[in-house]
Amino acid sequence: MRIKEILAEKGMTMADLAEKAKMQQPAISRAMTGHHTVEPLERIASALEVNITELVAPKSNTIICPKCGTVREVKERE
């Protein structure tokens, strides 16, 4: 989930998101850890003004380790 990353990009806090999405912070936390249904993700995406796929898809310059799930940024060599 990229919710934390998108919040940082937009300069928003969890409290801001909760208010704008009309959700409780624990519900947002559950969504961030993968315990969610589509409806909360739609509300979060709408509040962040992004497409729902942006919440779950990694940035194009990142890879996800298939064993541990760690997201790594890929940089070009100088």
WOUR-V772318 format. One record per residue. N is the residue number from 0. RES is the residue in three letters. PHI is phi in whole degrees, 0 to 359 (NA if undefined). Layout:
n & res & phi
N & RES & PHI
N & RES & PHI
This chain:
n & res & phi
0 & MET & NA
1 & ARG & 255
2 & ILE & 300
3 & LYS & 301
4 & GLU & 297
5 & ILE & 292
6 & LEU & 303
7 & ALA & 297
8 & GLU & 300
9 & LYS & 267
10 & GLY & 68
11 & MET & 252
12 & THR & 255
13 & MET & 299
14 & ALA & 296
15 & ASP & 300
16 & LEU & 296
17 & ALA & 301
18 & GLU & 294
19 & LYS & 292
20 & ALA & 274
21 & LYS & 57
22 & MET & 228
23 & GLN & 279
24 & GLN & 302
25 & PRO & 300
26 & ALA & 293
27 & ILE & 292
28 & SER & 300
29 & ARG & 298
30 & ALA & 296
31 & MET & 292
32 & THR & 263
33 & GLY & 92
34 & HIS & 261
35 & HIS & 204
36 & THR & 243
37 & VAL & 293
38 & GLU & 303
39 & PRO & 296
40 & LEU & 295
41 & GLU & 296
42 & ARG & 294
43 & ILE & 294
44 & ALA & 300
45 & SER & 297
46 & ALA & 295
47 & LEU & 274
48 & GLU & 59
49 & VAL & 227
50 & ASN & 286
51 & ILE & 303
52 & THR & 295
53 & GLU & 292
54 & LEU & 286
55 & VAL & 249
56 & ALA & 274
57 & PRO & 291
58 & LYS & 301
59 & SER & 293
60 & ASN & 260
61 & THR & 232
62 & ILE & 231
63 & ILE & 244
64 & CYS & 296
65 & PRO & 291
66 & LYS & 272
67 & CYS & 249
68 & GLY & 83
69 & THR & 293
70 & VAL & 266
71 & ARG & 239
72 & GLU & 276
73 & VAL & 261
74 & LYS & 240
75 & GLU & 282
76 & ARG & 289
77 & GLU & 272
